[in-house]
Amino acid sequence: MKNSLLAPFILFMAAANAQNIQPKLKFDQGQNLQVNLQLKTTISQQAMGQAIDFTVEGNADHSFMVTNATEDNSTLKHSVDHVGFNFDGMGQKMKFDSKEEKDLKGNFGKPVKELLDKKYDMVIDGNGNTLMAIPEKIVLGNDDARMAIITSMLKDIFDLVQPPKKGMASFFKVLPDSGSTKGKAWTESYPLSNGLFNAAYTISDINDSTIVVDFASNSVTVTKAEMMGGETTTNMNNKSTGRIILDRLTGIIREKTMKTDSNGTTETAFGSLPVTSTTNITITVK
C-alpha cells in the first residue's frame, strides 16, 4: 500500500527534474535591483630575482532600475553607487571609501567620482540579450599613472560602468535562449577588447526556488600600461571556475561566485617578468 502511494510522488519529482525551463526574465516596472560585488586579488611579480606581491580587496554597489517592463523586453537604468578598496603592496597600504569625503578629495577621488557619475540605459529582450544601450560606450578619463596598478587590479569594478554591446549578453543573460533542463550544457565564445573569452556551462540543479549553473572559462588578455616612465605589455592566460544561482520564478540572478587563476609575463625595458595572480569574486543581487 505504501509503495502505491509513493509511486505518484516519485513520478511527479522525476517529471519536475526533467521539466523544460524557459529562460524568460520577469521584471516589475519600478523594481530596483541592488547588486553587490566583492573581490580579492593577489598578484605576484618576479623582478630582479625577487617576488613583489600586491593584494587588493575591493567592493562595489551598483543598481539596475527597471523603468519599463513588457513581455517582450525591459528597459533598465544602471548606476554605480559605491566603491571601496584596501590595497597592500610594495610597502604601501591604501584604503578608500567613496562614502568618505576626505577619500574623494584624495588621489583616487577623481577617477572614482567619474565612475559614480556615469550612467546608462539598456533595453534587453526576454532572454537578457541586449537590444540597445544608451550611450553605447562610456569613456573614462586618463588614469593617474600612480594608481595604474590598483586600477588594473580593480578592473572588474571599473568595468561595471560599461554598457553591454548590442546583440551581446547583458548582466542578466545566463541561460541559453532555448529551453533548459537539469544536466543541459552549452558553450559561448567571443572576442574581448584586449583578448578572447571561452566558457562552458552546465545546469547542475533545478529545485522549487532556484536554478544552479556551474561554469568554467578561460581567456587570454593583453594589457598595456606604464611603469617607471616606460610602456609595458602584460600577456595573461586566465582560467576561471564558478557557480551562478538564479531565481526560478523570475530567472534573475541571485548570486555568482568565481575564482580565477592567471599566469603570464610582463614585457618591460628590463626584460620579461613572470606574473601570477588569483582573483575571487562574489556577486549578490537583492
C-alpha positions in Angstrom: 0.0 0.0 0.0 2.8 2.4 0.9 4.6 1.7 -2.4 1.4 2.5 -4.3 1.1 5.8 -2.5 4.7 6.8 -3.1 4.6 6.0 -6.9 2.7 9.1 -8.0 5.0 11.3 -5.9 8.1 9.7 -7.4 6.8 10.2 -10.9 6.0 13.8 -10.1 9.5 14.5 -8.8 11.0 12.8 -11.9 8.9 14.9 -14.1 9.8 18.1 -12.2 13.5 17.4 -12.7 13.1 16.7 -16.4 10.9 19.8 -16.8 12.0 22.2 -19.6 12.8 25.6 -18.0 12.1 28.6 -20.3 14.7 31.3 -19.8 12.2 34.3 -19.9 13.2 37.0 -17.4 10.4 38.6 -15.4 10.9 42.2 -14.2 8.5 44.5 -12.4 8.3 48.1 -13.5 9.8 50.3 -10.8 11.8 47.4 -9.4 15.3 48.5 -8.2 17.8 45.6 -8.2 20.7 46.2 -5.9 24.0 44.4 -6.9 27.0 44.0 -4.6 30.4 42.9 -5.9 33.2 41.7 -3.5 36.6 40.8 -4.9 40.0 39.9 -3.6 43.0 39.8 -6.0 46.6 38.9 -5.2 49.4 39.4 -7.7 53.0 38.1 -7.5 55.5 39.5 -10.0 59.1 38.5 -10.3 61.6 41.3 -10.7 65.4 41.1 -10.4 65.1 37.7 -8.7 62.7 38.9 -6.1 58.9 38.4 -5.8 56.8 41.6 -5.5 53.4 40.9 -4.0 50.2 43.0 -4.3 46.9 42.5 -2.6 43.6 44.4 -3.1 40.2 43.8 -1.5 37.5 45.7 -3.3 33.8 46.2 -3.1 31.2 48.0 -5.2 27.5 48.6 -5.1 25.6 49.2 -8.3 22.0 49.1 -9.3 19.5 48.5 -12.1 16.2 50.4 -12.0 13.5 48.9 -14.2 12.0 51.9 -16.0 9.8 49.8 -18.4 8.8 46.1 -18.4 6.8 44.2 -21.0 6.5 40.6 -22.1 9.0 41.2 -24.9 11.6 43.5 -23.5 12.6 45.6 -20.5 14.4 48.9 -20.0 16.8 49.3 -17.1 18.9 52.3 -15.9 22.3 51.4 -14.5 24.3 53.4 -11.9 27.4 52.8 -9.7 26.5 53.8 -6.2 29.6 53.0 -4.1 33.2 51.9 -4.4 35.7 50.9 -1.7 39.0 49.0 -1.5 42.0 48.2 0.6 45.4 47.9 -1.1 48.7 46.5 0.2 51.8 46.3 -2.0 55.4 47.4 -2.4 55.5 48.6 1.2 52.4 50.8 0.7 49.0 50.5 2.2 46.0 52.4 1.0 42.3 52.4 2.0 39.5 54.1 0.0 35.7 54.5 0.6 33.7 56.7 -1.7 31.3 57.4 1.1 34.1 59.3 2.9 34.5 62.9 1.7 38.2 63.0 2.6 38.8 60.0 0.3 37.1 61.6 -2.6 39.4 64.6 -2.2 42.5 62.3 -2.4 44.5 60.9 -5.3 41.9 58.2 -6.1 38.9 60.5 -5.7 38.8 61.9 -9.3 38.5 58.5 -11.2 36.0 57.1 -8.7 33.8 60.3 -8.8 33.8 60.0 -12.6 32.7 56.3 -12.2 29.9 57.3 -9.9 28.7 60.0 -12.3 28.4 57.7 -15.3 25.0 56.1 -16.0 23.5 54.2 -18.9 20.1 52.8 -20.1 19.8 49.4 -21.7 16.9 47.6 -23.4 17.1 43.8 -23.2 14.8 41.1 -24.6 13.1 38.4 -22.5 16.3 36.3 -22.5 18.6 39.1 -21.4 20.2 39.8 -24.8 21.0 43.5 -25.4 18.8 45.2 -27.9 20.1 48.8 -27.3 22.3 50.7 -24.9 22.4 54.5 -24.4 25.2 55.6 -24.5 26.8 52.7 -26.5 30.1 53.3 -24.7 31.3 55.2 -21.7 34.8 56.9 -22.0 36.6 57.5 -18.7 39.4 60.0 -18.3 43.1 59.0 -18.3 44.2 57.0 -15.3 46.7 58.6 -12.9 49.9 56.7 -13.5 50.4 56.4 -9.7 47.2 54.5 -9.5 47.7 52.2 -12.5 48.4 49.1 -10.5 45.4 49.5 -8.3 43.1 50.4 -11.2 44.3 47.2 -13.1 43.6 45.0 -10.0 40.1 46.6 -9.7 39.3 46.2 -13.4 36.1 44.1 -12.6 34.8 47.1 -10.6 35.8 49.8 -13.2 34.2 47.7 -16.0 30.8 47.9 -14.2 30.3 51.3 -15.8 30.4 50.0 -19.4 27.1 49.2 -21.1 26.8 45.8 -22.9 27.1 45.9 -26.7 24.1 45.5 -28.9 23.5 41.8 -29.6 25.6 40.7 -26.6 24.6 39.2 -23.3 23.6 41.7 -20.6 24.3 41.1 -16.9 21.0 39.2 -16.6 21.7 36.8 -19.5 22.7 33.4 -18.2 20.6 30.6 -19.7 20.6 29.7 -23.4 17.7 31.1 -25.5 16.3 27.5 -25.9 14.7 25.7 -23.1 16.8 24.2 -20.4 16.7 21.0 -18.2 18.9 19.7 -15.5 22.2 18.5 -17.0 21.9 20.7 -20.1 25.3 22.0 -21.2 26.3 24.8 -23.6 29.3 27.0 -24.6 30.0 30.5 -25.6 32.9 32.3 -27.2 33.5 35.9 -28.1 36.4 38.4 -28.5 37.3 40.8 -25.7 38.6 44.3 -26.3 42.0 43.0 -25.2 41.8 39.3 -25.9 39.5 36.2 -26.3 36.9 34.5 -24.0 35.6 30.9 -24.0 33.2 29.3 -21.4 31.3 26.1 -20.8 28.1 26.0 -18.7 26.1 23.2 -17.1 22.8 23.3 -15.3 23.7 21.3 -12.2 20.4 21.6 -10.3 16.8 22.7 -10.5 14.6 22.9 -7.5 11.4 24.7 -6.4 13.1 28.1 -5.9 16.4 28.1 -7.8 18.3 27.1 -10.9 22.0 26.4 -10.4 24.5 26.8 -13.2 28.2 25.7 -12.9 30.7 27.1 -15.3 34.4 27.0 -16.3 36.0 29.5 -18.6 39.4 30.6 -20.0 40.6 33.8 -21.6 43.7 35.4 -23.0 44.2 39.1 -22.3 46.8 41.6 -23.4 47.1 44.8 -21.3 49.3 47.8 -22.0 50.3 50.1 -19.1 53.1 52.4 -17.9 55.8 51.5 -15.4 58.5 53.9 -14.3 58.0 56.0 -17.5 58.2 53.1 -19.9 55.4 51.2 -21.7 54.7 47.6 -20.5 52.7 44.8 -22.1 51.2 42.1 -20.0 50.0 38.8 -21.6 47.9 36.6 -19.3 46.2 33.2 -19.5 43.2 33.1 -17.2 41.2 30.1 -16.0 38.0 30.5 -14.0 35.5 28.2 -12.3 32.3 29.3 -10.6 28.6 28.9 -9.9 25.5 31.0 -10.7 22.3 30.8 -8.8 19.1 32.0 -10.5 15.7 32.7 -9.1 13.5 30.0 -10.7 10.4 32.2 -10.8 11.9 35.3 -12.4 15.1 34.0 -14.0 17.0 36.9 -12.3 20.5 36.1 -11.0 20.7 35.9 -7.2 24.4 35.1 -6.7 27.5 34.4 -8.7 30.8 33.2 -7.3 34.0 32.8 -9.3 37.7 32.0 -8.8 40.2 33.0 -11.5 43.9 31.8 -11.6 46.1 33.6 -14.1 49.7 33.4 -15.2 51.8 35.2 -17.8 54.5 37.7 -18.4 55.0 41.5 -18.4 57.3 42.8 -21.1 59.3 45.8 -19.9 62.5 47.7 -20.8 64.1 45.5 -18.1 63.1 42.2 -19.8 60.3 39.7 -19.4 58.9 39.5 -15.8 56.8 36.4 -14.8 53.4 37.2 -13.3 50.8 35.1 -11.4 47.5 36.2 -9.8 44.4 34.8 -8.1 41.0 36.6 -8.0 37.9 35.6 -6.0 34.7 37.4 -6.8 31.2 37.1 -5.2 28.2 38.9 -6.7 24.9 39.1 -4.9 21.6 40.6 -6.1 18.7 41.8 -4.0 
